[in-house]
C-alpha cells in the first residue's frame, strides 16, 4: 500500500489500467528448489492479472527446509519385499525416485 493514498482510489486506478487482483485463501506456500524448499507460513496471496499476464504476490513467515525426501522404514521394507531386493537397494531406489514407491519398485524389477 502506498502511504497517504486511499485504497479505493488505488483499486480504481488499477482497474482503469487493466490490472485485476484476486486474493487467494492459502494455508501454506511451498516453493520447491533443487536443493531446498522455501516455505511461507501464514501467507497472504494475491493473484494479479495485468494485461493477460498472471503473477502472484506472496507475503508471510518465510523459512527454508532441506528438499531431501523423508523415507520411512516401512516404505523401504515394502519396496524391498515387492521388488525382492535388499533394503539398501530399496532405499537407494526410493531416494532416486523421491520416495515414490511405485517408481522405485518398477525400476528394480527391470
BAMIDREN-262632 format. One record per atom (N, C-alpha, C, O, CB): atom name; x, y, z. Coordinates in Angstrom, 1 decimal, always signed. Last residue first. Glycine has a CB too. Example, Ala and Ser with C-alpha at 12.3 -4.5 7.8 and 13.67 -1.06 7.14 Angstrom:
! BAMIDREN-262632
<N <+12.8 -2.2 +7.1>>
<CA <+13.7 -1.1 +7.1>>
<C <+12.9 +0.0 +7.9>>
<O <+13.4 +1.1 +8.0>>
<CB <+14.1 -0.6 +5.7>>
<N <+13.2 -5.7 +7.8>>
<CA <+12.3 -4.5 +7.8>>
<C <+13.2 -3.3 +7.8>>
<O <+14.2 -3.3 +8.5>>
<CB <+11.3 -4.5 +9.0>>
END
This chain:
! BAMIDREN-262632
<N <+13.2 -54.2 -13.4>>
<CA <+13.6 -54.2 -14.8>>
<C <+14.9 -55.0 -15.0>>
<O <+15.4 -55.1 -16.1>>
<CB <+13.8 -52.8 -15.3>>
<N <+12.6 -53.9 -10.8>>
<CA <+12.1 -55.1 -11.4>>
<C <+12.6 -55.2 -12.9>>
<O <+12.3 -56.2 -13.5>>
<CB <+10.6 -55.2 -11.4>>
<N <+13.4 -51.4 -10.0>>
<CA <+14.1 -52.5 -9.5>>
<C <+13.7 -53.9 -10.2>>
<O <+14.5 -54.8 -10.1>>
<CB <+13.9 -52.6 -8.0>>
<N <+11.5 -49.8 -11.1>>
<CA <+12.8 -49.6 -11.6>>
<C <+13.7 -50.8 -11.1>>
<O <+14.7 -51.2 -11.8>>
<CB <+13.4 -48.3 -11.0>>
<N <+9.1 -50.5 -9.7>>
<CA <+9.2 -50.8 -11.2>>
<C <+10.7 -50.7 -11.6>>
<O <+11.1 -51.5 -12.5>>
<CB <+8.4 -49.8 -11.9>>
<N <+9.8 -49.5 -7.1>>
<CA <+9.6 -51.0 -7.4>>
<C <+9.8 -51.3 -8.8>>
<O <+10.4 -52.3 -9.2>>
<CB <+8.2 -51.4 -6.9>>
<N <+10.0 -46.7 -7.7>>
<CA <+11.1 -47.5 -7.1>>
<C <+11.0 -49.0 -7.4>>
<O <+12.0 -49.6 -7.8>>
<CB <+11.3 -47.2 -5.6>>
<N <+7.4 -46.2 -8.6>>
<CA <+8.6 -46.0 -9.4>>
<C <+9.8 -46.7 -9.0>>
<O <+10.5 -47.3 -9.8>>
<CB <+8.9 -44.5 -9.5>>
<N <+6.0 -46.8 -6.2>>
<CA <+5.7 -47.5 -7.5>>
<C <+6.9 -47.4 -8.4>>
<O <+7.3 -48.3 -9.0>>
<CB <+4.4 -46.9 -8.1>>
<N <+7.0 -45.0 -4.2>>
<CA <+7.1 -46.4 -4.1>>
<C <+7.0 -47.2 -5.4>>
<O <+7.8 -48.0 -5.7>>
<CB <+6.1 -46.9 -3.1>>
<N <+8.8 -42.2 -4.2>>
<CA <+7.7 -42.8 -5.0>>
<C <+7.9 -44.3 -5.0>>
<O <+8.7 -44.8 -5.7>>
<CB <+7.7 -42.2 -6.5>>
<N <+11.0 -40.9 -3.1>>
<CA <+10.0 -41.6 -2.2>>
<C <+8.8 -42.2 -2.9>>
<O <+7.9 -42.7 -2.3>>
<CB <+9.5 -40.6 -1.2>>
<N <+12.5 -40.0 -5.3>>
<CA <+11.9 -39.1 -4.3>>
<C <+10.8 -39.7 -3.5>>
<O <+9.8 -39.0 -3.3>>
<CB <+11.4 -37.8 -5.1>>
<N <+13.9 -41.9 -6.7>>
<CA <+12.6 -41.5 -7.2>>
<C <+11.8 -40.7 -6.2>>
<O <+10.6 -40.7 -6.2>>
<CB <+11.8 -42.8 -7.6>>
<N <+16.3 -42.2 -5.2>>
<CA <+16.4 -41.8 -6.6>>
<C <+15.0 -41.2 -7.2>>
<O <+15.0 -40.3 -7.9>>
<CB <+16.8 -42.9 -7.5>>
<N <+15.2 -43.1 -2.8>>
<CA <+15.9 -41.8 -2.9>>
<C <+16.0 -41.3 -4.3>>
<O <+15.7 -40.1 -4.5>>
<CB <+17.3 -41.9 -2.3>>
<N <+14.3 -45.6 -3.7>>
<CA <+13.4 -44.6 -3.1>>
<C <+14.0 -43.2 -3.2>>
<O <+13.3 -42.3 -3.5>>
<CB <+13.0 -45.0 -1.7>>
<N <+16.7 -46.8 -4.4>>
<CA <+15.7 -46.6 -5.4>>
<C <+14.7 -45.5 -4.9>>
<O <+14.3 -44.6 -5.7>>
<CB <+15.0 -47.9 -5.8>>
<N <+18.0 -46.9 -1.9>>
<CA <+18.6 -46.2 -3.0>>
<C <+17.6 -45.8 -4.1>>
<O <+17.6 -44.7 -4.6>>
<CB <+19.8 -46.9 -3.6>>
<N <+16.2 -48.6 -0.5>>
<CA <+16.4 -47.3 -0.1>>
<C <+17.0 -46.4 -1.2>>
<O <+16.5 -45.3 -1.4>>
<CB <+17.3 -47.2 +1.2>>
<N <+16.6 -51.0 -2.0>>
<CA <+15.3 -50.4 -2.0>>
<C <+15.4 -48.9 -1.5>>
<O <+14.7 -48.1 -2.1>>
<CB <+14.4 -51.2 -1.0>>
<N <+19.3 -51.6 -1.5>>
<CA <+18.9 -51.2 -2.8>>
<C <+17.5 -50.6 -2.9>>
<O <+17.3 -49.6 -3.7>>
<CB <+18.9 -52.5 -3.7>>
<N <+19.0 -52.0 +1.3>>
<CA <+19.9 -51.0 +0.8>>
<C <+19.5 -50.5 -0.6>>
<O <+19.4 -49.4 -0.9>>
<CB <+21.3 -51.4 +0.9>>
<N <+17.3 -54.2 +1.4>>
<CA <+16.8 -53.0 +1.9>>
<C <+17.7 -51.8 +1.4>>
<O <+17.1 -50.7 +1.2>>
<CB <+16.7 -53.0 +3.4>>
<N <+17.5 -56.2 -1.6>>
<CA <+18.0 -55.8 -0.3>>
<C <+17.4 -54.5 +0.1>>
<O <+16.9 -53.7 -0.7>>
<CB <+19.5 -55.8 -0.2>>
<N <+14.5 -57.3 -3.4>>
<CA <+15.9 -56.8 -3.3>>
<C <+16.3 -56.5 -1.9>>
<O <+15.4 -56.5 -1.0>>
<CB <+16.1 -55.6 -4.2>>
<N <+11.9 -57.8 -4.3>>
<CA <+12.8 -58.9 -4.0>>
<C <+14.2 -58.5 -4.0>>
<O <+15.1 -59.1 -4.7>>
<CB <+12.5 -60.1 -4.9>>
<N <+10.0 -55.9 -4.7>>
<CA <+11.0 -56.0 -5.7>>
<C <+12.0 -57.1 -5.5>>
<O <+12.8 -57.4 -6.4>>
<CB <+11.7 -54.7 -5.9>>
<N <+8.5 -56.2 -2.3>>
<CA <+7.8 -56.2 -3.6>>
<C <+8.8 -56.5 -4.8>>
<O <+8.5 -57.2 -5.7>>
<CB <+7.1 -54.9 -3.8>>
<N <+10.5 -55.9 -0.3>>
<CA <+9.7 -57.1 -0.4>>
<C <+9.1 -57.3 -1.8>>
<O <+9.2 -58.3 -2.4>>
<CB <+8.6 -57.1 +0.6>>
<N <+11.5 -53.3 -0.7>>
<CA <+12.4 -54.5 -0.7>>
<C <+11.7 -55.8 -0.9>>
<O <+12.1 -56.7 -1.7>>
<CB <+13.1 -54.5 +0.7>>
<N <+9.2 -51.8 -0.5>>
<CA <+9.9 -51.9 -1.8>>
<C <+10.8 -53.1 -1.8>>
<O <+10.9 -53.8 -2.8>>
<CB <+10.7 -50.6 -2.1>>
<N <+8.6 -52.3 +2.2>>
<CA <+7.6 -52.6 +1.2>>
<C <+8.3 -52.7 -0.2>>
<O <+8.1 -53.7 -0.9>>
<CB <+6.6 -51.4 +1.1>>
<N <+10.9 -51.3 +3.5>>
<CA <+10.6 -52.8 +3.6>>
<C <+9.6 -53.2 +2.5>>
<O <+9.7 -54.2 +1.9>>
<CB <+10.0 -53.1 +5.0>>
<N <+10.8 -48.6 +2.9>>
<CA <+11.9 -49.4 +2.5>>
<C <+11.6 -50.9 +2.4>>
<O <+11.9 -51.6 +1.5>>
<CB <+13.1 -49.1 +3.4>>
<N <+8.4 -47.9 +4.1>>
<CA <+8.5 -47.8 +2.7>>
<C <+9.6 -48.7 +2.2>>
<O <+9.5 -49.3 +1.1>>
<CB <+8.6 -46.4 +2.3>>
<N <+9.2 -48.3 +6.8>>
<CA <+8.0 -49.1 +6.3>>
<C <+8.1 -49.1 +4.7>>
<O <+7.9 -50.1 +4.1>>
<CB <+6.7 -48.6 +6.8>>
<N <+11.0 -46.4 +7.2>>
<CA <+11.5 -47.8 +7.1>>
<C <+10.4 -48.7 +6.6>>
<O <+10.7 -49.7 +5.9>>
<CB <+11.9 -48.2 +8.6>>
<N <+10.5 -43.5 +5.0>>
<CA <+10.2 -44.3 +6.2>>
<C <+10.8 -45.8 +6.0>>
<O <+10.9 -46.3 +4.9>>
<CB <+8.7 -44.4 +6.5>>
<N <+12.2 -40.8 +3.9>>
<CA <+11.8 -42.1 +3.5>>
<C <+11.7 -43.0 +4.8>>
<O <+12.6 -43.1 +5.6>>
<CB <+12.8 -42.8 +2.5>>
<N <+11.8 -37.5 +3.0>>
<CA <+11.9 -38.4 +4.2>>
<C <+11.4 -39.8 +3.8>>
<O <+10.2 -39.9 +3.3>>
<CB <+11.2 -37.8 +5.4>>
<N <+13.8 -35.9 +0.6>>
<CA <+12.6 -36.6 +0.9>>
<C <+12.8 -37.6 +2.1>>
<O <+13.8 -38.3 +2.1>>
<CB <+12.1 -37.4 -0.4>>
<N <+15.4 -32.9 +0.9>>
<CA <+15.5 -34.3 +1.0>>
<C <+14.2 -34.9 +1.4>>
<O <+13.6 -34.5 +2.3>>
<CB <+16.6 -34.7 +2.0>>
<N <+15.3 -30.2 +0.9>>
<CA <+14.4 -30.8 +0.0>>
<C <+14.5 -32.3 +0.0>>
<O <+13.9 -33.0 -0.8>>
<CB <+14.5 -30.3 -1.4>>
<N <+15.4 -28.4 +4.0>>
<CA <+16.0 -29.3 +3.0>>
<C <+15.0 -30.0 +2.2>>
<O <+13.9 -30.3 +2.6>>
<CB <+16.9 -30.3 +3.7>>
<N <+13.7 -25.3 +4.2>>
<CA <+14.0 -26.6 +4.7>>
<C <+14.6 -27.4 +3.6>>
<O <+14.5 -27.1 +2.4>>
<CB <+12.6 -27.3 +5.1>>
<N <+13.2 -22.0 +5.4>>
<CA <+13.7 -22.9 +4.4>>
<C <+13.9 -24.3 +5.1>>
<O <+14.2 -24.4 +6.2>>
<CB <+15.1 -22.4 +3.9>>
<N <+10.5 -19.6 +5.8>>
<CA <+11.5 -20.5 +6.3>>
<C <+12.0 -21.3 +5.2>>
<O <+11.4 -21.5 +4.1>>
<CB <+11.0 -21.3 +7.5>>
<N <+8.6 -16.6 +6.4>>
<CA <+9.4 -17.4 +5.4>>
<C <+10.4 -18.3 +6.2>>
<O <+11.1 -17.8 +7.1>>
<CB <+10.1 -16.5 +4.4>>
<N <+5.4 -15.6 +6.7>>
<CA <+6.5 -16.0 +7.5>>
<C <+7.4 -17.0 +6.7>>
<O <+6.9 -18.1 +6.4>>
<CB <+6.1 -16.7 +8.9>>
<N <+4.4 -13.4 +4.0>>
<CA <+4.2 -14.3 +5.2>>
<C <+5.4 -14.6 +5.9>>
<O <+6.5 -13.9 +5.7>>
<CB <+3.5 -15.6 +4.7>>
<N <+3.2 -12.8 +0.7>>
<CA <+3.9 -12.3 +1.9>>
<C <+3.6 -13.3 +3.0>>
<O <+2.5 -14.0 +3.0>>
<CB <+3.5 -10.9 +2.3>>
<N <+3.2 -12.8 -2.8>>
<CA <+3.1 -13.6 -1.6>>
<C <+3.9 -13.0 -0.4>>
<O <+5.0 -12.6 -0.6>>
<CB <+3.5 -15.1 -1.8>>
<N <+1.6 -12.3 -5.7>>
<CA <+2.3 -11.6 -4.7>>
<C <+2.1 -12.4 -3.4>>
<O <+0.9 -12.6 -3.0>>
<CB <+1.8 -10.1 -4.6>>
<N <+1.8 -13.7 -9.0>>
<CA <+1.4 -13.8 -7.6>>
<C <+2.2 -13.0 -6.7>>
<O <+3.5 -12.9 -6.9>>
<CB <+1.4 -15.3 -7.2>>
<N <+0.5 -13.1 -12.3>>
<CA <+1.6 -13.3 -11.3>>
<C <+1.0 -13.3 -9.9>>
<O <-0.2 -13.0 -9.7>>
<CB <+2.6 -12.1 -11.4>>
<N <-0.4 -13.2 -15.7>>
<CA <-0.7 -13.5 -14.3>>
<C <+0.5 -13.7 -13.5>>
<O <+1.5 -14.3 -13.9>>
<CB <-1.6 -14.8 -14.3>>
<N <-1.1 -11.1 -18.3>>
<CA <+0.0 -11.7 -17.6>>
<C <-0.4 -12.0 -16.1>>
<O <-0.8 -11.0 -15.4>>
<CB <+1.3 -10.9 -17.7>>
<N <-3.3 -9.6 -19.3>>
<CA <-3.1 -11.0 -19.6>>
<C <-2.0 -11.8 -19.0>>
<O <-1.9 -13.0 -19.1>>
<CB <-3.0 -11.1 -21.1>>
<N <-2.9 -7.1 -18.0>>
<CA <-2.8 -7.2 -19.5>>
<C <-2.6 -8.7 -19.9>>
<O <-1.8 -8.9 -20.8>>
<CB <-1.8 -6.3 -20.0>>
<N <-2.4 -8.6 -15.1>>
<CA <-2.1 -7.3 -15.7>>
<C <-1.9 -7.5 -17.2>>
<O <-0.9 -8.1 -17.6>>
<CB <-0.9 -6.6 -15.1>>
<N <-3.6 -10.0 -12.4>>
<CA <-3.7 -10.2 -13.8>>
<C <-3.5 -8.8 -14.4>>
<O <-4.4 -7.9 -14.3>>
<CB <-5.0 -10.9 -14.2>>
<N <-2.4 -11.5 -9.4>>
<CA <-2.5 -10.2 -10.2>>
<C <-2.6 -10.5 -11.7>>
<O <-1.7 -11.3 -12.2>>
<CB <-1.4 -9.3 -9.8>>
<N <-3.4 -12.9 -6.4>>
<CA <-3.2 -13.2 -7.9>>
<C <-3.4 -11.9 -8.6>>
<O <-4.5 -11.3 -8.5>>
<CB <-4.1 -14.4 -8.4>>
<N <-2.0 -12.9 -3.3>>
<CA <-2.8 -12.1 -4.2>>
<C <-2.4 -12.5 -5.6>>
<O <-1.2 -12.4 -6.0>>
<CB <-2.6 -10.6 -4.0>>
<N <-1.8 -14.2 -0.1>>
<CA <-1.5 -14.5 -1.5>>
<C <-2.5 -13.7 -2.4>>
<O <-3.7 -13.7 -2.2>>
<CB <-1.6 -16.0 -1.8>>
<N <-0.3 -14.4 +2.8>>
<CA <-1.2 -13.5 +2.2>>
<C <-0.9 -13.6 +0.7>>
<O <+0.1 -13.1 +0.2>>
<CB <-1.2 -12.0 +2.7>>
<N <+0.4 -17.3 +4.9>>
<CA <+0.6 -16.4 +3.7>>
<C <-0.6 -15.5 +3.4>>
<O <-1.7 -15.8 +3.7>>
<CB <+0.9 -17.3 +2.5>>
<N <+1.5 -18.8 +7.1>>
<CA <+0.5 -17.7 +7.3>>
<C <+0.6 -16.7 +6.1>>
<O <+0.8 -15.5 +6.3>>
<CB <+0.9 -17.0 +8.6>>
<N <+4.7 -19.6 +5.6>>
<CA <+3.5 -19.9 +6.5>>
<C <+2.7 -18.7 +6.7>>
<O <+3.2 -17.6 +6.5>>
<CB <+4.0 -20.5 +7.9>>
<N <+6.4 -20.7 +3.1>>
<CA <+5.8 -19.5 +3.5>>
<C <+4.6 -19.8 +4.3>>
<O <+3.5 -20.2 +3.7>>
<CB <+5.5 -18.5 +2.3>>
<N <+9.4 -22.3 +2.4>>
<CA <+8.1 -22.5 +2.9>>
<C <+7.6 -21.1 +3.5>>
<O <+8.3 -20.5 +4.3>>
<CB <+8.0 -23.6 +4.1>>
<N <+11.4 -23.5 +0.0>>
<CA <+11.1 -22.3 +0.7>>
<C <+9.7 -22.4 +1.1>>
<O <+8.8 -22.5 +0.3>>
<CB <+11.4 -21.0 -0.2>>
<N <+13.5 -26.3 +0.0>>
<CA <+12.2 -25.8 -0.2>>
<C <+12.0 -24.5 +0.6>>
<O <+12.5 -24.4 +1.7>>
<CB <+11.1 -26.9 +0.3>>
<N <+16.6 -27.1 -1.9>>
<CA <+15.8 -26.7 -0.7>>
<C <+14.4 -26.4 -1.1>>
<O <+14.0 -26.2 -2.2>>
<CB <+16.5 -25.5 +0.0>>
<N <+17.7 -27.6 -4.3>>
<CA <+18.5 -28.0 -3.1>>
<C <+17.7 -27.7 -1.8>>
<O <+18.2 -28.1 -0.7>>
<CB <+19.8 -27.3 -3.1>>
<N <+15.9 -26.9 -6.4>>
<CA <+16.7 -28.2 -6.5>>
<C <+17.3 -28.6 -5.1>>
<O <+17.4 -29.8 -4.9>>
<CB <+17.8 -28.0 -7.5>>
<N <+12.8 -25.8 -4.8>>
<CA <+14.1 -25.5 -5.4>>
<C <+14.9 -26.8 -5.5>>
<O <+14.6 -27.8 -4.8>>
<CB <+14.9 -24.4 -4.7>>
<N <+9.5 -25.1 -4.4>>
<CA <+10.5 -26.2 -4.5>>
<C <+11.7 -25.9 -5.3>>
<O <+11.5 -25.6 -6.5>>
<CB <+9.8 -27.5 -5.0>>
<N <+7.8 -23.3 -2.2>>
<CA <+8.5 -23.1 -3.5>>
<C <+9.6 -24.2 -3.5>>
<O <+10.5 -24.1 -2.6>>
<CB <+9.1 -21.7 -3.6>>
<N <+4.7 -23.4 -0.8>>
<CA <+6.0 -24.1 -0.8>>
<C <+6.5 -23.9 -2.2>>
<O <+5.9 -24.2 -3.2>>
<CB <+5.8 -25.6 -0.5>>
<N <+2.5 -21.9 +1.5>>
<CA <+3.0 -21.9 +0.1>>
<C <+4.4 -22.5 +0.2>>
<O <+5.2 -22.1 +1.0>>
<CB <+3.1 -20.4 -0.5>>
<N <-0.5 -22.4 +3.3>>
<CA <+1.0 -22.5 +3.2>>
<C <+1.4 -22.5 +1.8>>
<O <+0.6 -23.0 +0.9>>
<CB <+1.5 -23.8 +4.0>>
<N <-3.1 -21.8 +3.1>>
<CA <-2.6 -22.1 +4.5>>
<C <-1.1 -22.1 +4.5>>
<O <-0.5 -21.8 +5.5>>
<CB <-3.1 -23.5 +4.9>>
<N <-5.0 -19.3 +1.4>>
<CA <-4.0 -20.3 +1.4>>
<C <-3.5 -20.5 +2.8>>
<O <-3.5 -19.6 +3.6>>
<CB <-2.8 -20.0 +0.5>>
<N <-7.1 -17.6 -0.7>>
<CA <-7.0 -18.2 +0.6>>
<C <-6.1 -19.4 +0.6>>
<O <-6.3 -20.4 -0.1>>
<CB <-8.4 -18.6 +1.2>>
<N <-6.2 -15.0 -2.7>>
<CA <-6.4 -16.4 -2.7>>
<C <-6.2 -16.9 -1.2>>
<O <-5.2 -16.5 -0.6>>
<CB <-5.3 -17.1 -3.6>>
<N <-7.7 -12.1 -4.2>>
<CA <-7.0 -12.7 -3.0>>
<C <-7.3 -14.2 -3.0>>
<O <-8.4 -14.6 -3.2>>
<CB <-7.5 -12.0 -1.7>>
<N <-7.0 -10.7 -7.3>>
<CA <-7.9 -11.6 -6.5>>
<C <-7.1 -12.2 -5.4>>
<O <-6.0 -12.7 -5.5>>
<CB <-8.4 -12.8 -7.5>>
<N <-6.9 -7.9 -9.3>>
<CA <-6.3 -8.6 -8.2>>
<C <-7.4 -9.5 -7.6>>
<O <-8.5 -9.0 -7.3>>
<CB <-5.7 -7.6 -7.2>>
<N <-6.2 -6.6 -12.5>>
<CA <-7.2 -7.2 -11.6>>
<C <-6.5 -8.0 -10.6>>
<O <-5.5 -8.7 -10.8>>
<CB <-8.1 -8.1 -12.5>>
<N <-5.6 -3.8 -14.5>>
<CA <-5.0 -4.7 -13.6>>
<C <-6.1 -5.2 -12.6>>
<O <-6.8 -4.5 -12.0>>
<CB <-3.9 -4.0 -12.8>>
<N <-6.3 -1.9 -16.3>>
<CA <-6.5 -3.3 -16.7>>
<C <-5.8 -4.3 -15.8>>
<O <-5.5 -5.4 -16.2>>
<CB <-6.0 -3.5 -18.1>>
<N <-6.3 +0.7 -15.5>>
<CA <-5.1 +0.2 -16.2>>
<C <-5.2 -1.2 -16.6>>
<O <-4.2 -1.8 -17.2>>
<CB <-3.8 +0.4 -15.3>>
<N <-8.6 +0.8 -14.1>>
<CA <-8.5 +1.6 -15.3>>
<C <-7.3 +1.1 -16.1>>
<O <-7.4 +1.2 -17.4>>
<CB <-8.4 +3.1 -15.0>>
<N <-7.9 -0.7 -11.9>>
<CA <-8.9 -1.3 -12.8>>
<C <-8.8 -0.5 -14.1>>
<O <-9.0 -1.2 -15.1>>
<CB <-10.3 -1.1 -12.1>>
<N <-6.1 +1.0 -10.7>>
<CA <-5.6 -0.3 -11.2>>
<C <-6.6 -0.9 -12.2>>
<O <-6.2 -1.4 -13.2>>
<CB <-5.3 -1.3 -10.0>>
<N <-7.8 +3.0 -9.9>>
<CA <-6.7 +3.3 -10.8>>
<C <-6.2 +2.0 -11.5>>
<O <-6.0 +2.0 -12.7>>
<CB <-5.6 +4.1 -10.2>>
<N <-9.4 +1.6 -8.0>>
<CA <-10.0 +2.2 -9.2>>
<C <-8.9 +2.5 -10.3>>
<O <-9.2 +2.2 -11.5>>
<CB <-10.7 +3.5 -8.9>>
<N <-7.4 +1.0 -6.1>>
<CA <-8.2 -0.1 -6.8>>
<C <-8.8 +0.4 -8.0>>
<O <-8.8 -0.3 -9.1>>
<CB <-9.2 -0.7 -5.8>>
<N <-6.8 +3.6 -5.2>>
<CA <-5.7 +2.7 -5.8>>
<C <-6.4 +1.6 -6.7>>
<O <-6.0 +1.3 -7.8>>
<CB <-4.8 +2.1 -4.8>>
<N <-9.1 +4.4 -4.1>>
<CA <-8.6 +5.1 -5.3>>
<C <-7.6 +4.3 -6.0>>
<O <-7.5 +4.3 -7.2>>
<CB <-8.0 +6.5 -4.8>>
<N <-9.3 +2.6 -2.0>>
<CA <-10.3 +2.5 -3.0>>
<C <-9.8 +3.2 -4.3>>
<O <-10.1 +2.8 -5.4>>
<CB <-11.6 +3.1 -2.5>>
<N <-7.1 +3.3 -0.4>>
<CA <-7.1 +2.0 -1.0>>
<C <-8.1 +1.9 -2.2>>
<O <-7.9 +1.2 -3.2>>
<CB <-7.3 +0.9 +0.0>>
<N <-5.7 +6.5 -0.7>>
<CA <-6.9 +5.8 -0.3>>
<C <-6.9 +4.5 -1.1>>
<O <-6.7 +4.4 -2.3>>
<CB <-8.2 +6.6 -0.7>>
<N <-2.4 +7.2 +0.5>>
<CA <-3.4 +7.1 -0.6>>
<C <-4.5 +6.2 -0.2>>
<O <-4.4 +5.2 +0.6>>
<CB <-2.7 +6.4 -1.8>>
<N <-0.6 +7.3 +2.6>>
<CA <-1.4 +8.5 +2.3>>
<C <-2.4 +8.4 +1.1>>
<O <-3.0 +9.4 +0.8>>
<CB <-0.4 +9.6 +2.0>>
<N <+1.6 +4.8 +1.3>>
<CA <+1.2 +5.7 +2.4>>
<C <+0.5 +6.9 +1.9>>
<O <+0.9 +7.6 +1.0>>
<CB <+2.4 +6.1 +3.3>>
<N <+0.5 +2.2 -0.7>>
<CA <+1.2 +3.5 -0.7>>
<C <+0.7 +4.4 +0.4>>
<O <-0.5 +4.7 +0.5>>
<CB <+1.0 +4.2 -2.2>>
<N <+0.8 -1.2 +0.0>>
<CA <+0.0 +0.0 +0.0>>
<C <+0.9 +1.2 +0.0>>
<O <+2.0 +1.3 +0.6>>
<CB <-1.0 +0.0 +1.2>>
END
